[in-house]
Amino acid sequence: MSHTSRREVLLGTAALAAAAVPVAASAPTASTPAVHNSSFITAKDGAQIYFKDWGKGQPIVFSHGWPLTADAWDDQMIFLCMNGYRCIAHDRRGHGRSTQTFDGNEMDTYADDLAALVAALDLKDCVHIGHSTGGGEVTRYLGRHGTKRAAKAVLIGAVPPIMLRTEANPGGLPMEVFDGIRNGVQNDRSQFYKDLTTPFYGANRPGAKVSDGVRDSFWLQGMLGGIKPQYDCIKAFSETDFTEDLKKIDIPTLIIHGDDDQIVPFADSAALSSKLIKNAQLKVYKGSPHGLCTTEHARVNADLLEFLKS
């Protein structure tokens, strides 16, 4: 039996995924506006942003966490589609099936890419849902581009206001934590992502049941992205200060966070963001991990549906 390398498996998987959707016929220029092109839109710098668009009804737009893809939202998307909503999720630039961008891997550009997607699909009355880094992306999008097209927002295990410890944020995590993440990605990204699934899903807690399939899915999604944009994204999710963006959010907002989140500690994230967003609703999941959209998807789905219908 011949032995197939991990790279060959990943390339084969990526090729199958790419074959499933058409790509733009001609290369865009830096001045090309974002246009709807099947399952990709073209960002202002020419990057191709992959998205999937399911169902009909009020649009729900999902922004995923690092280092994952739109597929991290499958549990929520299929549920909400079956309950009468249109669900759209994109792969952040540098992640998944989107262009592995060398530059532009920071929050302003992530927010602009999200705005380009909303404009290309001409979405109105949107509900934006972001997990972890995606929660930062949603927050910067609403702060930078306004809420004219948005109806509601949901932040789940989200990184705002700011993760890094600073004089203004003494409860944050020290730079050494994020340097450790950078070292893990640069030196052995594959093993680092496998190891990261343990705290991400709370598999190190008594009684935790995290399947190999869940871990494998995390690893595969992470490895489909580019190492440079994923490396850059660590700075984006840890050092970006979203305080002023949070203050600008003037639409109904639900914040969900596990109080045993080992990746984005609750006390320095959701507990603070809920005070900065006007009339935010905070739901704390006792004992829940960072990856609660997967480990507790039934509860998350029920809370999302209740909020959408409220």
C-alpha positions as CSV (number, residue, x, y, z in Angstrom):
1,M,0.0,0.0,0.0
2,S,1.5,3.4,-1.0
3,H,1.8,6.0,1.7
4,T,0.1,9.4,1.0
5,S,1.6,12.5,2.7
6,R,-0.5,14.9,4.7
7,R,0.2,17.6,2.2
8,E,-1.1,15.5,-0.6
9,V,-4.3,14.8,1.3
10,L,-4.8,18.5,2.1
11,L,-4.1,19.5,-1.5
12,G,-6.5,16.8,-2.7
13,T,-9.2,18.1,-0.3
14,A,-8.6,21.7,-1.3
15,A,-8.8,20.7,-5.0
16,L,-12.1,19.0,-4.5
17,A,-13.5,22.0,-2.6
18,A,-12.3,24.4,-5.3
19,A,-13.8,22.2,-8.0
20,A,-17.2,22.5,-6.4
21,V,-17.4,26.3,-7.1
22,P,-16.5,28.4,-10.1
23,V,-13.8,31.0,-9.8
24,A,-13.6,34.5,-11.4
25,A,-12.7,34.2,-15.1
26,S,-10.3,37.2,-15.1
27,A,-7.9,38.6,-12.6
28,P,-9.2,41.8,-10.8
29,T,-7.3,45.0,-10.4
30,A,-6.8,46.9,-7.2
31,S,-9.6,49.3,-8.3
32,T,-12.1,46.6,-9.1
33,P,-15.2,46.9,-6.9
34,A,-16.5,43.9,-5.0
35,V,-18.9,41.9,-7.2
36,H,-21.0,38.8,-6.6
37,N,-19.3,36.0,-8.5
38,S,-21.0,32.7,-7.6
39,S,-19.3,31.6,-4.4
40,F,-16.6,34.3,-4.3
41,I,-16.6,38.0,-4.1
42,T,-13.6,40.1,-5.1
43,A,-12.2,42.5,-2.4
44,K,-10.8,45.9,-3.3
45,D,-7.2,44.6,-3.4
46,G,-8.2,41.7,-5.6
47,A,-8.4,39.0,-2.9
48,Q,-11.0,36.3,-3.5
49,I,-13.3,35.8,-0.5
50,Y,-15.1,32.5,-0.5
51,F,-18.7,32.4,0.9
52,K,-21.6,30.0,1.1
53,D,-25.2,31.3,0.9
54,W,-28.0,29.0,2.1
55,G,-31.7,29.3,2.4
56,K,-34.2,32.2,2.2
57,G,-35.4,34.8,4.6
58,Q,-33.8,37.4,6.8
59,P,-30.1,37.2,6.2
60,I,-27.8,36.0,9.0
61,V,-24.1,36.7,8.3
62,F,-21.5,34.6,10.2
63,S,-17.9,35.5,10.9
64,H,-15.7,32.6,12.1
65,G,-12.9,32.3,14.7
66,W,-9.2,31.8,14.2
67,P,-7.8,29.7,12.5
68,L,-11.1,28.2,11.2
69,T,-13.4,28.6,8.2
70,A,-17.1,29.2,7.4
71,D,-17.6,25.5,8.0
72,A,-17.2,26.1,11.8
73,W,-20.8,27.5,11.6
74,D,-22.4,24.5,10.0
75,D,-24.3,23.5,13.2
76,Q,-25.9,27.0,13.4
77,M,-26.4,27.5,9.6
78,I,-28.3,24.3,9.0
79,F,-30.5,24.9,12.0
80,L,-31.4,28.5,11.2
81,C,-32.0,27.7,7.5
82,M,-34.5,25.1,8.6
83,N,-36.2,27.8,10.7
84,G,-36.7,30.2,7.8
85,Y,-33.5,32.2,7.7
86,R,-30.9,32.9,4.9
87,C,-27.5,32.0,6.2
88,I,-24.3,33.3,4.8
89,A,-20.7,32.6,6.0
90,H,-17.4,33.5,4.4
91,D,-13.8,32.3,4.9
92,R,-11.8,35.2,6.2
93,R,-9.0,36.3,3.8
94,G,-6.1,34.0,4.3
95,H,-8.3,31.2,5.7
96,G,-10.0,28.2,4.2
97,R,-10.8,28.7,0.5
98,S,-10.2,32.4,0.3
99,T,-7.0,33.9,-1.1
100,Q,-3.9,33.3,1.1
101,T,-3.1,37.0,1.3
102,F,0.4,38.0,2.3
103,D,-0.7,41.5,3.3
104,G,-3.9,43.1,4.7
105,N,-4.4,40.6,7.4
106,E,-5.7,43.0,10.0
107,M,-9.1,44.0,11.4
108,D,-9.8,47.1,9.3
109,T,-9.4,45.0,6.1
110,Y,-11.4,42.1,7.6
111,A,-14.2,44.6,8.3
112,D,-13.9,46.0,4.8
113,D,-14.1,42.5,3.3
114,L,-17.3,41.9,5.3
115,A,-18.7,45.2,4.1
116,A,-17.8,44.1,0.5
117,L,-19.7,40.9,0.9
118,V,-22.8,42.6,2.4
119,A,-22.7,45.1,-0.5
120,A,-22.1,42.5,-3.2
121,L,-25.1,40.5,-2.1
122,D,-27.1,43.7,-1.4
123,L,-28.0,42.5,2.1
124,K,-30.3,44.5,4.3
125,D,-31.8,44.0,7.8
126,C,-28.8,41.6,8.5
127,V,-28.1,39.9,11.7
128,H,-24.3,39.6,12.2
129,I,-23.0,36.8,14.3
130,G,-19.3,36.5,15.2
131,H,-17.4,34.0,17.2
132,S,-14.0,34.7,18.8
133,T,-11.9,36.6,16.2
134,G,-15.1,36.8,14.1
135,G,-16.7,38.7,17.0
136,G,-13.9,41.3,16.6
137,E,-14.5,41.4,12.9
138,V,-18.2,42.0,13.4
139,T,-17.5,44.7,16.0
140,R,-15.0,46.5,13.8
141,Y,-17.4,46.2,10.8
142,L,-20.2,47.9,12.8
143,G,-17.9,50.5,14.2
144,R,-16.3,51.3,10.9
145,H,-19.2,50.9,8.4
146,G,-22.2,51.6,10.6
147,T,-25.4,49.8,11.3
148,K,-27.5,51.0,8.3
149,R,-27.7,47.5,6.9
150,A,-27.7,45.7,10.2
151,A,-30.7,44.7,12.4
152,K,-29.0,42.8,15.3
153,A,-25.7,41.5,16.3
154,V,-24.4,38.5,18.3
155,L,-21.0,38.1,19.8
156,I,-20.0,34.6,21.0
157,G,-16.8,34.0,22.9
158,A,-15.7,37.2,21.2
159,V,-12.3,38.9,21.7
160,P,-13.4,42.5,22.3
161,P,-12.7,44.9,23.9
162,I,-9.0,43.9,23.7
163,M,-7.2,40.7,24.7
164,L,-3.7,42.0,25.3
165,R,-2.7,43.3,28.8
166,T,-1.9,47.0,28.7
167,E,-1.9,49.8,31.2
168,A,-5.4,50.6,30.2
169,N,-6.4,46.9,30.2
170,P,-4.6,45.4,33.3
171,G,-6.8,42.2,33.2
172,G,-5.6,41.2,29.8
173,L,-3.3,38.4,28.8
174,P,0.5,39.1,28.7
175,M,2.3,39.3,25.3
176,E,4.1,36.1,26.2
177,V,0.8,34.2,25.6
178,F,0.5,35.5,22.1
179,D,4.2,35.0,21.4
180,G,3.7,31.4,22.3
181,I,0.9,31.1,19.8
182,R,3.1,32.7,17.1
183,N,5.9,30.2,17.9
184,G,3.5,27.3,17.7
185,V,2.2,28.4,14.3
186,Q,5.6,29.1,12.9
187,N,7.5,26.0,14.3
188,D,4.9,23.2,14.0
189,R,1.5,24.6,12.9
190,S,0.0,21.1,12.4
191,Q,0.7,19.8,15.8
192,F,-0.1,23.1,17.4
193,Y,-3.6,23.1,16.0
194,K,-4.1,19.5,17.2
195,D,-3.0,20.5,20.7
196,L,-5.1,23.6,20.6
197,T,-8.3,21.6,20.4
198,T,-7.9,20.5,24.0
199,P,-8.4,23.9,25.7
200,F,-10.5,25.2,22.8
201,Y,-13.2,22.6,23.4
202,G,-12.5,22.1,27.1
203,A,-11.4,18.5,26.6
204,N,-9.1,18.8,29.6
205,R,-12.1,19.3,32.0
206,P,-13.6,16.4,34.0
207,G,-16.5,14.7,32.1
208,A,-15.7,16.4,28.8
209,K,-16.7,14.5,25.7
210,V,-15.0,15.9,22.6
211,S,-14.9,13.5,19.6
212,D,-12.0,12.8,17.4
213,G,-14.2,14.1,14.5
214,V,-14.5,17.5,16.1
215,R,-10.7,17.7,16.7
216,D,-10.0,16.5,13.1
217,S,-12.4,19.1,11.7
218,F,-10.6,21.9,13.6
219,W,-7.2,20.7,12.4
220,L,-8.3,20.4,8.8
221,Q,-9.9,23.8,8.7
222,G,-6.8,25.3,10.2
223,M,-4.4,23.6,7.8
224,L,-6.4,24.7,4.7
225,G,-5.5,28.3,5.5
226,G,-2.2,30.1,4.8
227,I,0.5,30.2,7.5
228,K,1.4,33.9,6.9
229,P,-2.2,35.3,7.2
230,Q,-2.9,33.1,10.1
231,Y,0.3,34.3,11.8
232,D,-0.6,37.9,11.1
233,C,-4.1,37.3,12.5
234,I,-2.7,36.6,15.9
235,K,-1.7,40.2,16.3
236,A,-5.1,41.3,14.9
237,F,-7.2,39.4,17.4
238,S,-4.9,40.0,20.4
239,E,-3.8,43.7,20.0
240,T,-6.8,45.4,18.3
241,D,-8.6,47.7,20.7
242,F,-12.4,47.5,19.9
243,T,-13.5,49.8,22.8
244,E,-14.7,52.7,20.6
245,D,-16.3,50.3,18.1
246,L,-18.4,48.7,20.9
247,K,-19.6,52.1,22.0
248,K,-20.9,52.8,18.4
249,I,-23.1,49.7,18.3
250,D,-26.7,50.9,18.5
251,I,-28.6,47.8,17.5
252,P,-29.9,45.0,19.7
253,T,-26.9,42.8,20.7
254,L,-26.7,39.4,22.3
255,I,-23.4,38.4,24.0
256,I,-22.8,34.7,24.7
257,H,-19.7,33.5,26.6
258,G,-18.6,30.5,28.6
259,D,-17.3,31.2,32.0
260,D,-14.7,28.5,31.6
261,D,-13.4,29.8,28.3
262,Q,-9.6,29.0,28.3
263,I,-8.9,30.9,25.1
264,V,-10.7,34.2,25.6
265,P,-11.3,34.6,29.4
266,F,-14.7,35.9,30.2
267,A,-13.8,38.5,32.8
268,D,-11.8,40.6,30.4
269,S,-14.0,40.2,27.3
270,A,-17.8,39.6,27.5
271,A,-18.0,41.0,31.0
272,L,-16.6,44.3,29.7
273,S,-18.1,44.4,26.3
274,S,-21.6,44.0,27.7
275,K,-21.1,47.3,29.6
276,L,-19.8,49.2,26.6
277,I,-22.7,48.2,24.2
278,K,-25.9,50.0,24.8
279,N,-28.6,47.7,26.2
280,A,-26.6,44.5,25.4
281,Q,-28.0,41.2,26.6
282,L,-25.5,39.0,28.2
283,K,-25.8,35.2,28.6
284,V,-23.1,33.4,30.5
285,Y,-22.8,29.6,30.0
286,K,-21.6,28.1,33.2
287,G,-18.7,25.8,32.7
288,S,-18.7,26.1,29.0
289,P,-15.5,26.3,26.8
290,H,-14.5,28.6,24.0
291,G,-15.8,26.2,21.3
292,L,-19.3,26.2,22.7
293,C,-20.9,26.7,19.3
294,T,-19.9,23.0,18.7
295,T,-19.9,21.5,22.2
296,E,-23.3,23.1,23.1
297,H,-24.7,23.7,19.7
298,A,-28.3,22.8,20.7
299,R,-28.3,25.4,23.4
300,V,-26.6,28.1,21.3
301,N,-29.0,27.4,18.5
302,A,-32.0,27.8,20.8
303,D,-30.7,31.1,22.2
304,L,-30.0,32.4,18.7
305,L,-33.5,31.6,17.5
306,E,-35.1,33.2,20.5
307,F,-33.0,36.3,20.0
308,L,-33.8,36.5,16.3
309,K,-37.5,36.2,16.9
310,S,-37.5,38.8,19.8
